[in-house]
C-alpha cells in the first residue's frame, strides 16, 4: 500500500483527502497543518508521496517543498491548492513538485494523478 502524507492547514481538506485516498487503496500515514510540521513528519514517516497545500501559516507549501527536496531529492510531492495562478504553478514545478492539483478537485483526478506519479 502506498503511504501518503497530507499537508494542509484546513482540517476539512485533510479529512476529505484522507477519506478519498483510503477509499482508493492508499495509506495515509500522517497529516500536518503547516509546512513546518509537514517537513518534520516527512523525515519521521518517510511517505511514498506528499500532498502539499501552498498557502499555510508558519511555513508555506513552496518552502516546505524546497526543504523536503533538499533532504530527499527523490521525494514525490503533489501541490494541492485553490490558487491555480500560473506563477505559483511554475514556482512549485521549478521547486521540484511532481504535479499540481487545483481545488476543488474530483476524486478520480486526484487518484489518477497520484497513481501516475507513483508509477502504479
C-alpha positions in Angstrom: 0.0 0.0 0.0 1.4 3.4 -0.9 2.0 5.7 2.0 0.8 9.3 1.8 1.4 12.4 4.0 -1.3 15.1 3.7 -0.2 18.7 4.5 -3.0 21.3 4.5 -3.9 23.9 7.1 -7.6 23.2 6.6 -8.8 20.2 8.7 -11.8 19.7 6.4 -9.5 19.4 3.4 -7.2 16.9 5.2 -10.2 14.8 6.2 -11.6 14.9 2.6 -8.3 13.9 1.0 -7.8 11.2 3.6 -11.2 9.6 3.0 -10.7 9.9 -0.7 -7.3 8.3 -0.7 -8.1 5.5 1.8 -11.1 4.5 -0.4 -8.7 4.1 -3.2 -6.1 1.9 -1.6 -3.7 4.5 -0.2 -2.5 4.5 3.4 -2.5 8.0 5.0 0.4 7.8 7.4 0.3 11.3 8.6 -1.4 14.7 8.5 0.2 18.1 9.1 -1.4 21.5 9.5 1.5 23.5 8.1 4.7 23.1 6.1 7.0 23.0 9.2 5.0 20.1 10.7 4.9 18.5 7.3 8.7 18.7 7.0 9.1 17.0 10.4 6.6 14.3 9.5 8.2 13.7 6.2 11.5 12.9 7.9 9.9 10.8 10.5 7.3 8.8 8.4 9.2 8.5 5.0 5.9 8.5 3.0 5.9 7.5 -0.7 4.1 10.7 -1.6 3.1 14.1 -0.1 0.1 16.2 -1.0 1.0 19.8 -0.1 -1.2 22.8 0.2 0.6 26.1 -0.8 -0.9 28.8 1.4 -0.4 27.9 5.0 0.8 29.6 8.2 4.2 29.1 9.8 5.8 27.6 6.6 4.3 27.8 3.1 3.9 24.7 0.9 6.6 26.0 -1.5 9.1 26.5 1.3 8.3 23.0 2.7 8.6 21.5 -0.8 12.1 23.0 -1.2 13.2 21.8 2.3 11.9 18.3 1.6 13.6 18.2 -1.8 16.9 19.2 -0.1 16.6 16.3 2.3 15.4 13.8 -0.3 15.8 14.8 -4.0 13.7 11.8 -4.9 10.7 12.9 -2.8 7.3 12.8 -4.7 5.3 15.9 -3.8 2.0 17.0 -5.4 0.9 20.5 -4.7 -2.8 21.0 -3.9 -4.1 24.5 -3.9 -7.1 26.7 -4.7 -4.8 29.1 -6.3 -4.4 28.0 -9.9 -2.4 31.0 -10.8 0.3 30.3 -13.3 3.2 31.9 -11.4 2.5 29.7 -8.3 2.3 26.6 -10.5 5.6 27.5 -12.2 7.2 28.2 -8.8 6.0 24.8 -7.5 7.2 22.9 -10.5 10.6 24.8 -10.6 10.9 23.9 -6.9 10.5 20.2 -7.6 6.8 19.5 -7.4 5.8 16.4 -9.4 2.4 17.7 -10.3 -0.3 20.2 -9.3 -4.0 19.6 -8.4 -6.3 22.6 -8.2 -9.1 22.8 -5.6 -11.9 22.0 -5.8 -10.8 18.6 -7.2 -12.6 15.4 -8.3 -11.7 12.1 -6.6 -10.9 10.3 -9.9 -8.5 13.1 -10.9 -6.6 13.0 -7.6 -6.3 9.2 -7.6 -5.2 9.1 -11.3 -2.6 11.9 -10.7 -1.1 10.2 -7.6 -1.0 6.7 -9.2 0.7 8.2 -12.3 3.4 9.8 -10.1 3.9 6.6 -8.0 4.0 4.5 -11.2 1.0 2.4 -10.1 
